[in-house]
């Protein structure tokens, strides 16, 4: 799922068997992070869309991609 380039993203994932991939890095089992939109000043960041992702998979992979 492409995430808008200017979005502030909160991510919480859990994978039973598999991995989570974000920005070329692989994480196993659980991954939780806030991902502010790059190059936005605080006022623009406050107005930017906010997205909360809670993803869980028993067996498989979760891949998070931010669009450019």
MDAnalysis code that builds the backbone (N, CA, C; Angstrom):
import MDAnalysis as mda
import numpy as np

u = mda.Universe.empty(204, n_residues=68, atom_resindex=np.repeat(np.arange(68), 3), trajectory=True)
u.add_TopologyAttr("name", ["N", "CA", "C"] * 68)
u.add_TopologyAttr("resid", np.arange(1, 69))
u.add_TopologyAttr("resname", ["UNK", "UNK", "UNK", "UNK", "UNK", "UNK", "UNK", "UNK", "UNK", "UNK", "UNK", "UNK", "UNK", "UNK", "UNK", "UNK", "UNK", "UNK", "UNK", "UNK", "UNK", "UNK", "UNK", "UNK", "UNK", "UNK", "UNK", "UNK", "UNK", "UNK", "UNK", "UNK", "UNK", "UNK", "UNK", "UNK", "UNK", "UNK", "UNK", "UNK", "UNK", "UNK", "UNK", "UNK", "UNK", "UNK", "UNK", "UNK", "UNK", "UNK", "UNK", "UNK", "UNK", "UNK", "UNK", "UNK", "UNK", "UNK", "UNK", "UNK", "UNK", "UNK", "UNK", "UNK", "UNK", "UNK", "UNK", "UNK"])
u.atoms.positions = np.array([
    [0.850, -1.174, 0.000],
    [0.000, 0.000, 0.000],
    [0.892, 1.232, 0.000],
    [0.858, 2.089, -1.023],
    [1.652, 3.323, -1.016],
    [1.117, 4.310, 0.041],
    [2.018, 4.870, 0.800],
    [1.684, 5.865, 1.814],
    [2.018, 7.234, 1.235],
    [1.120, 8.223, 1.339],
    [1.412, 9.546, 0.786],
    [2.743, 10.101, 1.304],
    [3.459, 10.774, 0.426],
    [4.793, 11.292, 0.757],
    [4.760, 12.294, 1.900],
    [3.652, 13.033, 2.060],
    [3.604, 14.065, 3.093],
    [2.873, 13.602, 4.355],
    [2.596, 12.315, 4.492],
    [1.839, 11.818, 5.640],
    [2.730, 11.541, 6.834],
    [2.177, 11.775, 8.010],
    [2.799, 11.355, 9.264],
    [2.221, 9.989, 9.564],
    [3.056, 8.986, 9.738],
    [2.596, 7.607, 9.851],
    [3.000, 7.012, 11.189],
    [2.035, 6.416, 11.873],
    [2.298, 5.609, 13.067],
    [2.121, 4.160, 12.654],
    [3.121, 3.329, 12.913],
    [3.092, 1.938, 12.481],
    [3.244, 1.025, 13.682],
    [2.377, 0.027, 13.778],
    [2.506, -1.032, 14.777],
    [2.203, -2.338, 14.068],
    [3.175, -3.241, 14.029],
    [2.975, -4.500, 13.322],
    [3.372, -5.668, 14.208],
    [2.864, -6.832, 13.850],
    [3.271, -8.080, 14.475],
    [3.210, -9.172, 13.417],
    [4.298, -9.922, 13.299],
    [4.371, -11.035, 12.362],
    [4.754, -12.277, 13.153],
    [3.932, -13.333, 13.045],
    [4.249, -14.574, 13.752],
    [5.473, -15.246, 13.150],
    [5.395, -15.596, 11.870],
    [6.518, -16.180, 11.142],
    [6.684, -15.363, 9.872],
    [7.777, -14.641, 9.755],
    [8.008, -13.777, 8.603],
    [8.751, -12.530, 9.017],
    [8.524, -11.432, 8.310],
    [9.238, -10.200, 8.599],
    [8.438, -8.992, 8.154],
    [8.882, -7.831, 8.634],
    [8.343, -6.525, 8.247],
    [9.462, -5.794, 7.518],
    [9.138, -5.152, 6.393],
    [10.157, -4.381, 5.673],
    [9.687, -2.943, 5.526],
    [10.552, -2.011, 5.905],
    [10.295, -0.586, 5.697],
    [11.606, 0.075, 5.326],
    [11.607, 0.829, 4.272],
    [12.751, 1.626, 3.842],
    [14.021, 0.786, 3.693],
    [13.862, -0.396, 3.114],
    [15.005, -1.251, 2.854],
    [15.509, -2.035, 4.054],
    [14.937, -1.815, 5.235],
    [15.346, -2.537, 6.444],
    [14.327, -3.622, 6.772],
    [14.812, -4.724, 7.275],
    [13.950, -5.843, 7.656],
    [13.890, -5.938, 9.171],
    [12.693, -6.171, 9.692],
    [12.468, -6.309, 11.122],
    [11.706, -7.608, 11.340],
    [12.026, -8.318, 12.391],
    [11.348, -9.569, 12.684],
    [10.361, -9.374, 13.827],
    [9.256, -10.068, 13.757],
    [8.243, -10.158, 14.802],
    [7.460, -8.867, 14.996],
    [8.004, -7.898, 15.735],
    [7.252, -6.679, 16.024],
    [8.038, -5.460, 15.590],
    [7.299, -4.462, 15.127],
    [7.907, -3.219, 14.664],
    [6.932, -2.115, 15.007],
    [7.376, -1.106, 15.701],
    [6.533, 0.028, 16.022],
    [7.340, 1.298, 15.927],
    [6.824, 2.271, 15.192],
    [7.575, 3.507, 14.994],
    [6.642, 4.597, 14.498],
    [7.003, 5.842, 14.746],
    [6.337, 6.991, 14.142],
    [7.247, 7.499, 13.043],
    [6.681, 7.701, 11.873],
    [7.456, 8.102, 10.703],
    [6.990, 9.468, 10.222],
    [7.624, 10.554, 10.692],
    [7.210, 11.874, 10.216],
    [7.537, 12.034, 8.743],
    [6.754, 12.836, 8.064],
    [7.012, 13.127, 6.654],
    [8.339, 13.866, 6.536],
    [9.161, 13.463, 5.598],
    [10.463, 14.124, 5.461],
    [10.338, 15.582, 5.010],
    [11.231, 16.402, 5.497],
    [11.377, 17.790, 5.057],
    [10.123, 18.653, 5.256],
    [9.385, 18.418, 6.330],
    [8.254, 19.287, 6.634],
    [8.546, 20.048, 7.917],
    [8.244, 21.342, 7.906],
    [8.404, 22.124, 9.125],
    [7.268, 21.758, 10.086],
    [7.384, 22.104, 11.369],
    [6.367, 21.695, 12.348],
    [4.937, 22.111, 11.995],
    [4.748, 23.307, 11.447],
    [3.391, 23.754, 11.095],
    [2.814, 22.900, 9.957],
    [3.626, 22.621, 8.946],
    [3.167, 21.785, 7.826],
    [2.909, 20.356, 8.287],
    [3.743, 19.875, 9.202],
    [3.578, 18.526, 9.718],
    [2.257, 18.389, 10.467],
    [1.882, 19.430, 11.184],
    [0.616, 19.409, 11.926],
    [-0.578, 19.336, 10.976],
    [-0.484, 19.991, 9.807],
    [-1.569, 19.991, 8.822],
    [-1.545, 18.767, 7.913],
    [-0.439, 18.053, 7.884],
    [-0.290, 16.903, 6.987],
    [-1.250, 15.787, 7.384],
    [-1.611, 14.941, 6.425],
    [-2.462, 13.799, 6.780],
    [-1.741, 12.876, 7.755],
    [-2.492, 12.310, 8.676],
    [-1.943, 11.370, 9.650],
    [-2.564, 10.002, 9.396],
    [-1.744, 8.984, 9.420],
    [-2.179, 7.624, 9.129],
    [-1.647, 6.699, 10.213],
    [-2.531, 5.878, 10.775],
    [-2.117, 4.872, 11.744],
    [-2.306, 3.504, 11.117],
    [-1.216, 2.742, 11.041],
    [-1.256, 1.400, 10.483],
    [-1.061, 0.391, 11.608],
    [-2.006, -0.518, 11.747],
    [-1.876, -1.631, 12.680],
    [-2.054, -2.882, 11.837],
    [-0.951, -3.589, 11.643],
    [-0.981, -4.756, 10.768],
    [-0.488, -5.972, 11.523],
    [-1.149, -7.093, 11.302],
    [-0.781, -8.343, 11.959],
    [-0.956, -9.461, 10.950],
    [0.024, -10.346, 10.920],
    [-0.058, -11.506, 10.047],
    [0.542, -12.694, 10.786],
    [-0.103, -13.863, 10.658],
    [0.410, -15.064, 11.322],
    [1.670, -15.588, 10.623],
    [1.547, -15.822, 9.332],
    [2.665, -16.285, 8.522],
    [2.706, -15.420, 7.265],
    [3.832, -14.774, 7.008],
    [3.951, -13.940, 5.817],
    [4.811, -12.727, 6.069],
    [4.563, -11.703, 5.288],
    [5.391, -10.503, 5.313],
    [4.507, -9.263, 5.281],
    [5.005, -8.186, 5.859],
    [4.379, -6.864, 5.755],
    [5.427, -5.943, 5.167],
    [5.075, -5.265, 4.073],
    [5.995, -4.344, 3.417],
    [5.348, -2.969, 3.410],
    [6.041, -1.969, 3.959],
    [5.543, -0.588, 4.012],
    [6.372, 0.248, 3.069],
    [5.696, 0.953, 2.134],
    [6.380, 1.765, 1.122],
    [5.816, 3.174, 1.161],
    [6.702, 4.160, 1.275],
    [6.270, 5.565, 1.193],
    [6.468, 6.041, -0.232],
    [5.403, 6.593, -0.834],
    [5.514, 7.074, -2.210],
    [6.385, 8.319, -2.275],
    [6.906, 8.619, -3.461],
    [7.766, 9.790, -3.625],
    [7.027, 10.915, -4.286],
])
